[in-house]
């Protein structure tokens, strides 16, 4: 009996084993505190809850930037309902399952049911997709919302398009990457000759929600804010004398380009304006150094899938900001071992691109747009492994397409 005849059982077994692994993760890491960005989000949510306000409000205007307001308010809501953030991990698991179902729906629509099951298996065997539920980060809610919006695209159902527009807003409120996904959606609608009413059904709720939330935030804080404002602070970390292609906080120390005298007296817009101006000036003055960092930033974004080490590990090698040579080696080795299944998936993806050039499929091709634009964006800012997560569904679907065509001994016909 051929392997494709066993595929449904393999997919169900893998999915069930993955669910069990997530439950084990919740139990094993139940006492692990949140670190790094996750701790910042928790602290902001706790402050807003204790002061009976939503984020952002006037007290946060003098921070360096506004950080993911949709996600912070999501955590505030958890505190209001449950009195604790412990249930956020359980909701992460629920959203994670939703993501798997969304990937299945997309792959089945673009290819077939068999490829959809393969995509599910690939998602489930990546360790990061199990461990991520324990960390309070934006990745899982964002991806669940944006993929949900894509799955709702239906020519003959305006209510589905309205819901898609609302989900696109929610995703952007959580993390401002939604434009990278709306562009391919608009191309898809163009290819499939959606009427102008369909575009209105999708875009009007999206922009109306932006206006509504921005207005509410202005009443709450005095500023019209509808998404995070991290662009300038991210850019200057990739455009300074201290830039190394990754996260670099040294540039903000006194005497360096990111240092602002009397910084605490400026609001986030004023700080961002200064950092943006200085970054652009530095790029003009050092074009070759800036360009030379682009491959490093791309490599840092895609080299591995072990971006949870600093959040879940209690080893000093992960927490040290100035690691020794042995600690660096330990980080690299642990990252490589953790990423073995990721490398296998990426190999299948790269082979699929080579094979795909012979059999163009417009609907699948537009899946690559967020991946390409996202990689370009990181090459302009700075690279870190965590930033490739939103683009993994496209990689999984392409890898599943190639594995499926290999199993079927033929490629999917072009459209």
Residue, then its C-alpha position, 0 to 999 in steps of 0.5 A: x500500500x502506497x504512503x499516500x493511502x496511509x496519509x490521513x492516519x499519519x496526519x491525524x496521529x501527528x495532529x493528536x501527538x502535537x496536541x498532547x505535546x502542547x499540553x505537556x508544554x503547558x504543564x512543564x513550563x507552568x512556573x516559567x516566568x515571561x522574559x524579554x518582550x513577553x515580560x514587557x507586554x505583561x507589565x504593560x497589561x498589568x499597569x493598564x488593568x491596575x489603573x483601569x485604563x486601556x492601552x495606550x493612554x496618556x501615561x504611555x505617550x512618553x515611552x520610546x514607542x507604542x507597542x502592539x496595542x491590540x495585543x496589550x489590550x487582549x492581555x488587559x482583557x484577560x486580566x479583567x475576565x480571569x484576574x490572571x494571564x495564565x489562561x493566555x497560554x491556553x488561548x494560545x493553544x486554541x489559536x494554534x489549533x485554529x492556525x492549523x485548520x486555516x493552513x489546511x483550508x488554504x492548502x486544500x483550496x490551492x492544491x488538494x486535500x492530500x497536500x493540505x494534510x502534508x502541510x498540517x504534518x509539517x506545521x506540527x513537527x516544527x518544535x517552535x510551533x509547540x513551545x510558542x504557546x507558553x510565551x506571551x508574544x504576538x505571533x500566534x494571535x496575529x497569524x490566526x487573525x490574518x489567516x482567518x481573514x484570507x480563508x474568508x475570501x468568498x466572491x458571493x458572500x459579502x458578510x464573509x468579506x466584511x468579517x475578513x476586513x475586520x480580522x485584517x484590522x484585528x491582525x494589524x492592531x496586534x502587529x502592523x504587518x497586515x499590509x503585506x498580506x492585504x496586497x496578495x489578497x487584492x491581487x487574488x481578488x483581481x485575478x478572480x474578477x471580484x466585483x467592486x462591491x467585494x472590494x468595498x465589503x473588504x476594505x470599508x470595515x478595515x479602514x472604518x475600524x482603524x478610524x474608530x480605534x484611532x479616535x477612541x485612542x485619541x480620546x484616551x491618550x490625546x494621540x490618534x494611534x491605531x497600531x504599533x510605532x516601532x519602525x524608527x527604533x528598529x531602523x536605527x538599530x540596523x543603521x548605526x555604527x554599532x549595527x551588526x545585522x541583529x538586535x543592537x541596544x548599544x546604539x542608544x548609549x550616550x555618545x552614539x547615534x540613538x542617544x537622545x539627551x533629555x529623552x524622557x521629556x519627549x513623547x514617542x512621536x518626537x523620539x521616533x522623528x529624531x531616530x528616523x532622521x538620524x537613521x536616514x542621514x547615517x544611511x546616506x553617509x554609509x551606504x556601503x556599510x548599510x548594504x553590506x549588512x543586508x545579507x547578515x540581516x536576512x541570514x539572521x532572520x532565516x538561519x534557524x528556528x530556535x527563537x524561543x531559547x531566551x524566553x524558555x531556557x534558564x541557561x546563562x548562555x541565552x540570557x547573557x548580553x555579552x556571551x563568551x565564545x563558549x556560550x556563543x558556540x552553545x547557542x549555535x549548536x542548540x539552535x542547529x539541533x532544535x532547527x533540524x526539522x525546520x531545515x528539512x522543511x526549508x529544503x523541501x520549500x527551496x526544491x519546490x521553488x525550483x520545480x514550481x518555475x515549470x508549472x506556474x500557479x498564480x494563486x500559489x505564487x501570490x503566497x510568496x508576496x508577504x514572504x518576499x516583502x517581509x524579508x525585504x523589510x527585515x533587510x532594511x531594519x534588523x534580523x532575528x529568527x522570530x520575525x520569519x514566523x508570520x511567513x511560514x504558512x507559505x513555506x509549508x504550503x509550497x513544501x507540501x505542494x512538492x512533497x505531494x507532487x513527488x508522491x503523486x509522481x506529477x506536478x499540479x497543473x498550472x492555472 
